[in-house]
Amino acid sequence: MGQVLKEMLSPSNQYKVQIIKRRDGFYTTEVYKWLEDIGYSYWSPIKKGLTLIETAEGAEILALEHLREYSGEMIK
């Protein structure tokens, strides 16, 4: 895997994105949705194609885009 550098939450706290620095030096993002089901609460990963990003700044821009796309919320 890699090291989680940053985690961003949507305004409703129902979605989050993690920016991960991989061992090969590239960055990637992972998107999760908060679910509650039969007494369990957990972050469920949302499957998205693998994207390798060269810079932390590029990863942050992509992470914000994913957060907007999946949550449908206005995010600055």
N, C-alpha and C positions, 0 to 999 in steps of 0.2 A: 504494500500500500504506500502510504506517504505520510507527510505531516500536515495536519490541518492548521493553516495559517490564519484563517479568518472565518467567522460564521456570521451570516446576516439573516435577520428575521423580517418577515413581512409585517406591516402595521398591525394586522390581526393576530399575529403570532401563530398562524396556521401553516405557514410555509417557512422553510429555511434553506439556505444555500451555504455550502461549505466550499472554501477555496483550499485546494490541497496541492502541496508541492510534492511532486513525485521524486523518486530516487534518481531518475535520469535527468533531473533538473527542469523538466517541464512542469506546467501547472495544469490542473483540471478542476472542474466543479462538480458537485453532487447536490441534487435537489431532493428535499424531503417534504412530506406533508404530515401534519399532526393528526393522528386518528385515535378515536375512542371506540372500542368495540367490546361489548360484554364484560365490562369491568376492567379492561386493559386500555392503557394509554401509551402510545409509542410513536416515534418518528418512523414513518414508512418511506423507503426510498422510491423516488419516481424515476423510472428508467428513461435514460436519455443517451443518445449515441456518445461515444467517447470522443472528446475534443481535447487535443493537446495544445496548450497555449504557451507562448514563449516568455511572457513577462507577467509579473504580479499585477501590474496595472491593467493589462489586457484581460486577465482572469477576473478582476473585480468588475470591469465593464460587462463582461459576459455573465457574471453571476447576477448583477442587477437586472439584466435583460431577462434572464431565466425567472427571477423572482417576480417581475412584472407579468411575464407571460403566464406563469402557472397560477399566481394568486389573483390576477385581474385587478390588482390594487394600484393606486398611484404611489410610486416610490421615487423619491428624489435621488 
